[in-house]
Amino acid sequence: MSSPTKNIINTLIDSKNMKNIPDNVSNDLVDELVQQTIINEDNYEEYQSTNRIDNLSQNVLQNQQIKYYDDNESQEAEDENLVLNYSTNNIIYTIAFQNSDKCRLALGTLEKSLNNKIEIVDMNNDGMKLATTEDHEFPATKLMWSPNQNNNNLLAASSDVVRLYRYDEDEQKLALSLVLNNKKSKYCAPLTSFDWNKENNSILGTASIDTTCTIWDLNKNTIKTQLIAHDKEVFDIAFSQDEHIFISTGADGSIRLFDLRALDHSTIIYETKDQTPITKIAWNLENSNLISALAWEKDTVYIIDSRIAMVSLVELKSHTAPVTSMAWAPQSNSHICSVGEDKLVLIWNIQSHLDSTNNGPFLSYKAPHEIYNVSWCKNHPEWIGITFKNRVQLLKV
């Protein structure tokens, strides 16, 4: 089965417009990422009994009864407005909720042609409605609205470069505002991901298949620094709640921690024993010590404590096929949602795993098809968005 991640990277690399790609970047990049069996880490019972996650929020996810929906029950859920549907003519890959009081989504298409789009979709009493579309030649590897409440109409999209758009709510138009392009570089290596600094919104970091991470100053449209972050392709980057700290991961199977004040060295905080590539990472939004990670073609979500190097704190195992995306709950430091090629949306309580009271998810939903991506709405945390094929579903939890 051809995964969306493989398609999106190959589309960027193989495009006829991608010129002067360096010799060490192969068109068969993703095909060379060989799946191995991950050896389970030791069980840290003592750590689990003495280091509870604090301040658990129960404002969301009150129901502790696990739910599995078949197709008929999914239809019933839709009838009860627990599931909202939106469909388009293109495959939808990326999804991002706007950081505002309105439940607004940005969606990115995944087409192998150079005819991709960004769609802005609003949720109202009648469901989800398309507000506007904007051409975006290459498929977006990630979409993200500005975390700044005072400037939340800015939308960033990564592909060959990072493009920043400004959404005019009155005119319902998305206009290109800024292009982050390294003018000193002789080639344009595809960007696999990026992240916006939550504390200093003028800082944005990108990850690239050319092994580098680039930190941008958005106010000046200049590069603050560019560093070789890994030995192989970099697949993801994420800023901590501390504006100076970020992590990156990639094809070498390691997660590395960097400090913008001292970039002459980094700390490896986690590494897969068989060097299986790590494809996605995310900081817990309420606990700056916790990080989630996904490994290539693995059915496990790895929860890592950045203070304990080289081991996973918890491994979440209930998916029956590779996990494709995950999202931390915006108002709880113990809940996380994962989605996968098994069509499942699973919501986990990390604390119950640490307490050994429950080793499985406590909420579950089965989508009609394998799921590409997930996003959890910060301002309306009762809604989770998922993408599959040409559809988006909003799930009310």
C-alpha positions as CSV (number, residue, x, y, z in Angstrom):
1,M,0.0,0.0,0.0
2,S,1.4,3.4,-1.0
3,S,1.3,5.7,2.0
4,P,0.5,9.5,1.7
5,T,3.9,10.4,3.1
6,K,5.7,8.5,0.4
7,N,3.5,10.1,-2.3
8,I,4.0,13.6,-1.0
9,I,7.8,13.3,-0.7
10,N,8.1,11.7,-4.1
11,T,5.9,14.3,-5.7
12,L,8.2,17.0,-4.4
13,I,11.4,15.2,-5.5
14,D,10.2,14.0,-8.9
15,S,8.6,17.2,-10.0
16,K,9.9,18.5,-13.3
17,N,10.4,21.9,-11.7
18,M,12.8,20.7,-9.0
19,K,16.2,21.6,-10.4
20,N,19.8,21.0,-9.1
21,I,18.9,18.5,-6.5
22,P,22.2,17.4,-4.8
23,D,23.6,14.0,-5.7
24,N,23.0,12.6,-2.2
25,V,19.3,13.1,-2.5
26,S,17.7,10.1,-4.2
27,N,14.4,9.8,-6.0
28,D,14.0,6.5,-4.1
29,L,14.5,8.2,-0.8
30,V,11.4,6.8,0.9
31,D,11.7,3.4,-0.6
32,E,15.1,3.0,1.1
33,L,13.6,3.4,4.6
34,V,13.6,-0.3,5.6
35,Q,11.2,-1.4,8.3
36,Q,12.8,-3.4,11.2
37,T,11.4,-4.8,14.4
38,I,11.6,-2.4,17.3
39,I,12.9,-4.0,20.5
40,N,10.7,-3.0,23.4
41,E,12.4,-0.8,26.0
42,D,12.6,-1.8,29.7
43,N,9.5,-1.3,31.8
44,Y,10.0,1.6,34.2
45,E,7.6,0.7,37.0
46,E,9.5,2.7,39.6
47,Y,9.4,5.8,37.4
48,Q,5.7,5.3,36.7
49,S,4.8,5.0,40.4
50,T,6.7,8.1,41.5
51,N,6.3,10.5,38.6
52,R,2.6,11.1,37.9
53,I,1.5,13.6,35.3
54,D,0.0,16.5,37.2
55,N,-3.0,18.7,36.7
56,L,-5.1,16.3,34.6
57,S,-7.8,18.2,32.8
58,Q,-11.2,16.6,32.6
59,N,-12.9,19.4,30.7
60,V,-12.8,17.3,27.6
61,L,-13.1,13.5,27.2
62,Q,-15.4,12.8,30.2
63,N,-16.6,9.5,28.9
64,Q,-14.2,6.7,29.9
65,Q,-16.1,4.0,28.0
66,I,-14.3,2.8,24.9
67,K,-16.4,3.0,21.8
68,Y,-15.9,1.1,18.6
69,Y,-18.2,2.1,15.7
70,D,-19.0,-0.1,12.7
71,D,-20.4,1.5,9.5
72,N,-24.0,1.5,10.8
73,E,-23.0,3.1,14.1
74,S,-20.9,5.7,12.2
75,Q,-24.1,6.7,10.3
76,E,-25.9,7.0,13.6
77,A,-23.1,9.2,15.0
78,E,-23.5,11.5,12.0
79,D,-27.2,11.7,12.5
80,E,-26.6,12.8,16.1
81,N,-24.1,15.5,14.8
82,L,-21.2,13.7,16.5
83,V,-19.5,13.5,13.1
84,L,-19.5,16.3,10.4
85,N,-18.4,15.5,6.9
86,Y,-16.8,17.6,4.2
87,S,-15.7,16.3,0.7
88,T,-14.0,17.8,-2.3
89,N,-12.7,16.7,-5.7
90,N,-9.1,16.2,-4.5
91,I,-7.3,13.9,-2.1
92,I,-7.0,15.8,1.2
93,Y,-3.8,15.3,3.2
94,T,-3.0,18.2,5.5
95,I,-5.3,19.7,8.0
96,A,-5.0,22.6,10.5
97,F,-7.5,24.4,12.8
98,Q,-7.2,28.2,13.0
99,N,-6.2,29.6,16.4
100,S,-9.4,31.6,16.8
101,D,-12.9,31.5,18.3
102,K,-14.3,30.3,15.0
103,C,-14.0,26.7,14.0
104,R,-12.1,27.2,10.8
105,L,-9.9,24.7,8.9
106,A,-7.2,24.9,6.4
107,L,-6.9,21.8,4.1
108,G,-4.1,20.9,1.7
109,T,-4.6,18.6,-1.3
110,L,-2.3,15.7,-2.3
111,E,-2.1,15.4,-6.1
112,K,0.9,14.1,-8.1
113,S,0.3,16.8,-10.7
114,L,1.3,20.5,-10.1
115,N,-2.4,21.4,-9.5
116,N,-2.7,21.3,-5.7
117,K,-4.8,23.6,-3.6
118,I,-5.3,25.0,-0.1
119,E,-8.9,25.1,0.9
120,I,-10.4,27.2,3.8
121,V,-13.4,25.6,5.3
122,D,-15.7,27.1,8.0
123,M,-18.0,25.1,10.4
124,N,-21.4,26.5,11.1
125,N,-24.8,25.3,12.2
126,D,-25.3,23.6,8.8
127,G,-22.0,21.7,8.9
128,M,-18.8,22.5,7.0
129,K,-18.8,25.0,4.1
130,L,-16.0,25.9,1.7
131,A,-15.0,29.6,2.1
132,T,-12.2,29.9,-0.5
133,T,-9.4,28.0,-2.3
134,E,-5.9,29.1,-3.3
135,D,-3.7,27.4,-5.9
136,H,-0.6,25.8,-4.3
137,E,1.5,24.1,-7.0
138,F,3.1,21.4,-4.8
139,P,1.3,19.4,-2.2
140,A,1.7,21.0,1.3
141,T,3.6,18.7,3.7
142,K,2.2,20.7,6.6
143,L,-0.2,23.6,7.2
144,M,-0.2,25.7,10.4
145,W,-2.0,28.9,11.4
146,S,-0.1,31.4,13.4
147,P,-0.2,30.7,17.2
148,N,-0.5,34.4,17.9
149,Q,-4.1,35.3,18.7
150,N,-3.5,38.8,17.5
151,N,-2.3,37.7,14.1
152,N,-4.2,34.4,13.7
153,N,-5.2,35.1,10.1
154,L,-1.7,34.1,8.9
155,L,-1.4,30.6,7.5
156,A,1.9,28.9,6.6
157,A,2.4,26.0,4.2
158,S,5.5,24.0,3.5
159,S,6.5,22.2,0.3
160,D,9.4,23.3,-1.9
161,V,9.6,26.5,0.3
162,V,7.4,27.9,3.1
163,R,4.7,30.2,1.9
164,L,2.8,32.5,4.3
165,Y,-0.8,33.5,3.4
166,R,-3.0,36.1,4.9
167,Y,-6.7,35.2,5.1
168,D,-9.2,38.1,4.7
169,E,-12.3,37.0,6.5
170,D,-14.5,39.8,5.1
171,E,-13.5,39.1,1.5
172,Q,-13.0,35.3,2.1
173,K,-9.8,35.4,0.2
174,L,-6.4,33.8,0.9
175,A,-3.5,36.0,-0.4
176,L,0.2,35.2,-0.5
177,S,2.0,37.4,1.9
178,L,5.6,36.0,2.2
179,V,7.8,33.4,0.7
180,L,10.7,31.9,2.8
181,N,13.3,30.9,0.2
182,N,17.0,30.5,0.9
183,K,18.4,32.7,-1.9
184,K,22.0,31.6,-1.2
185,S,21.2,28.0,-1.9
186,K,21.8,26.6,-5.4
187,Y,19.0,24.1,-5.1
188,C,15.6,23.8,-3.4
189,A,15.4,20.7,-1.3
190,P,11.9,19.7,-0.4
191,L,10.7,20.6,3.1
192,T,9.2,17.8,5.0
193,S,7.8,19.9,7.9
194,F,8.0,23.1,9.9
195,D,6.9,24.5,13.2
196,W,6.0,28.0,14.5
197,N,7.6,29.1,17.7
198,K,4.8,29.5,20.3
199,E,6.5,32.0,22.5
200,N,8.2,34.1,19.8
201,N,5.9,34.1,16.8
202,S,8.6,35.8,14.6
203,I,10.5,32.5,14.6
204,L,9.7,29.6,12.3
205,G,11.8,26.5,11.8
206,T,11.8,24.1,8.8
207,A,13.0,20.5,8.3
208,S,14.4,19.3,5.0
209,I,15.5,16.2,3.2
210,D,19.0,17.8,2.7
211,T,19.7,16.9,6.5
212,T,19.3,20.6,7.6
213,C,17.0,22.6,9.9
214,T,16.6,26.3,9.1
215,I,15.4,28.9,11.6
216,W,13.8,31.9,10.1
217,D,13.2,35.5,11.4
218,L,9.8,36.3,9.9
219,N,10.0,40.0,10.7
220,K,13.1,40.4,8.6
221,N,12.5,37.5,6.1
222,T,16.0,36.3,6.8
223,I,17.6,33.1,8.0
224,K,18.7,33.3,11.6
225,T,20.7,30.0,11.3
226,Q,20.8,26.9,9.3
227,L,22.4,23.7,10.7
228,I,23.0,20.2,9.7
229,A,20.7,18.6,12.2
230,H,21.0,14.9,11.3
231,D,23.1,12.4,9.4
232,K,20.2,11.7,7.0
233,E,17.0,13.4,5.9
234,V,15.1,15.4,8.5
235,F,11.4,14.6,8.7
236,D,10.1,16.8,11.5
237,I,10.8,19.7,13.8
238,A,9.0,21.0,16.9
239,F,9.5,23.9,19.2
240,S,9.1,23.6,23.0
241,Q,7.1,26.0,25.2
242,D,10.6,27.5,25.8
243,E,11.3,29.7,22.8
244,H,14.9,28.7,22.7
245,I,14.4,24.9,22.6
246,F,13.4,22.7,19.7
247,I,13.7,19.1,18.6
248,S,14.1,17.4,15.3
249,T,14.0,13.9,13.9
250,G,14.5,12.0,10.7
251,A,15.7,9.0,8.8
252,D,18.6,8.3,11.2
253,G,16.0,7.2,13.9
254,S,17.1,9.8,16.5
255,I,15.4,12.7,18.2
256,R,17.8,15.6,18.9
257,L,17.3,18.5,21.2
258,F,18.8,21.9,20.3
259,D,19.1,25.2,22.1
260,L,19.1,28.3,19.9
261,R,21.5,30.0,22.3
262,A,24.1,27.2,21.8
263,L,23.8,25.5,18.4
264,D,27.4,24.2,18.4
265,H,26.0,20.9,19.9
266,S,22.8,19.0,20.4
267,T,21.6,16.2,22.7
268,I,20.2,12.9,21.5
269,I,17.2,12.3,23.8
270,Y,15.8,9.2,22.0
271,E,17.0,6.8,19.3
272,T,15.4,3.6,17.9
273,K,17.7,0.6,18.5
274,D,17.4,-0.5,14.9
275,Q,17.6,3.0,13.5
276,T,14.1,2.8,12.1
277,P,13.3,6.4,10.8
278,I,11.1,8.5,13.1
279,T,8.6,10.4,10.9
280,K,6.7,12.7,13.3
281,I,7.3,14.3,16.7
282,A,5.1,16.6,18.9
283,W,5.5,18.3,22.3
284,N,2.8,17.9,24.8
285,L,1.0,21.3,24.9
286,E,0.7,21.3,28.7
287,N,3.7,19.4,29.9
288,S,7.0,20.5,28.3
289,N,8.8,17.3,29.3
290,L,6.6,14.9,27.2
291,I,7.1,14.2,23.5
292,S,5.2,11.9,21.2
293,A,6.8,10.2,18.3
294,L,5.9,7.9,15.3
295,A,8.3,5.6,13.6
296,W,8.2,4.5,10.0
297,E,5.6,1.8,9.3
298,K,5.1,1.1,13.0
299,D,1.8,0.6,14.8
300,T,3.0,2.3,18.0
301,V,2.9,5.8,19.5
302,Y,6.0,6.4,21.5
303,I,5.7,8.7,24.5
304,I,9.1,10.1,25.6
305,D,10.2,12.1,28.7
306,S,12.9,14.5,27.6
307,R,14.6,14.2,31.0
308,I,15.2,10.4,30.5
309,A,17.4,9.9,27.5
310,M,17.2,7.0,25.1
311,V,14.1,5.2,26.4
312,S,10.4,5.5,25.8
313,L,8.2,6.3,28.9
314,V,5.1,4.6,27.4
315,E,4.4,2.7,24.2
316,L,0.8,2.9,23.0
317,K,-0.1,-0.3,21.2
318,S,-3.6,-0.9,19.9
319,H,-3.4,0.0,16.2
320,T,-3.3,-2.9,13.9
321,A,-1.5,-1.0,11.0
322,P,1.0,1.8,10.8
323,V,0.1,5.0,12.8
324,T,0.1,7.9,10.4
325,S,-0.4,10.9,12.7
326,M,-1.1,12.0,16.3
327,A,-2.3,15.1,18.2
328,W,-2.0,16.1,21.8
329,A,-5.2,17.3,23.5
330,P,-5.0,21.1,23.8
331,Q,-6.3,21.4,27.4
332,S,-5.0,18.2,29.0
333,N,-1.5,17.0,29.6
334,S,-2.4,13.3,29.6
335,H,-4.6,12.8,26.5
336,I,-3.4,12.1,23.0
337,C,-5.2,11.1,19.8
338,S,-3.7,8.8,17.2
339,V,-4.9,7.7,13.7
340,G,-3.6,5.1,11.3
341,E,-3.9,3.0,8.2
342,D,-6.3,0.7,10.2
343,K,-8.9,3.4,9.9
344,L,-9.0,3.9,13.7
345,V,-9.1,7.1,15.7
346,L,-7.8,6.2,19.2
347,I,-7.8,8.5,22.2
348,W,-5.5,7.6,25.0
349,N,-5.0,8.6,28.7
350,I,-1.2,8.5,29.4
351,Q,-1.8,8.6,33.1
352,S,-3.7,5.4,33.1
353,H,-0.7,3.7,31.4
354,L,1.7,5.1,34.0
355,D,-0.7,3.8,36.7
356,S,-1.1,0.5,34.9
357,T,-4.9,0.8,35.3
358,N,-5.6,0.6,31.6
359,N,-3.3,-0.4,28.7
360,G,-5.7,0.5,25.9
361,P,-7.4,3.6,24.5
362,F,-10.6,4.7,26.2
363,L,-12.3,6.2,23.1
364,S,-12.3,4.9,19.5
365,Y,-13.9,5.7,16.2
366,K,-13.5,3.8,12.9
367,A,-13.4,5.9,9.7
368,P,-14.5,4.6,6.3
369,H,-10.9,4.6,5.0
370,E,-7.3,4.7,6.2
371,I,-6.6,8.0,7.8
372,Y,-3.8,10.4,6.7
373,N,-3.8,13.2,9.3
374,V,-5.4,14.4,12.5
375,S,-5.7,17.8,14.2
376,W,-7.2,18.7,17.6
377,C,-8.9,22.1,17.8
378,K,-7.4,24.3,20.5
379,N,-10.2,26.8,20.9
380,H,-13.0,24.2,20.5
381,P,-11.4,21.1,22.1
382,E,-14.5,19.1,21.7
383,W,-13.7,18.7,17.9
384,I,-11.0,16.5,16.3
385,G,-10.5,16.7,12.6
386,I,-9.2,13.8,10.4
387,T,-8.5,13.4,6.7
388,F,-8.8,10.4,4.4
389,K,-9.2,10.2,0.6
390,N,-11.1,13.3,-0.5
391,R,-12.9,13.7,2.8
392,V,-12.6,15.5,6.1
393,Q,-14.5,14.4,9.2
394,L,-14.9,16.4,12.4
395,L,-15.5,14.1,15.4
396,K,-17.1,15.5,18.5
397,V,-15.6,14.0,21.7
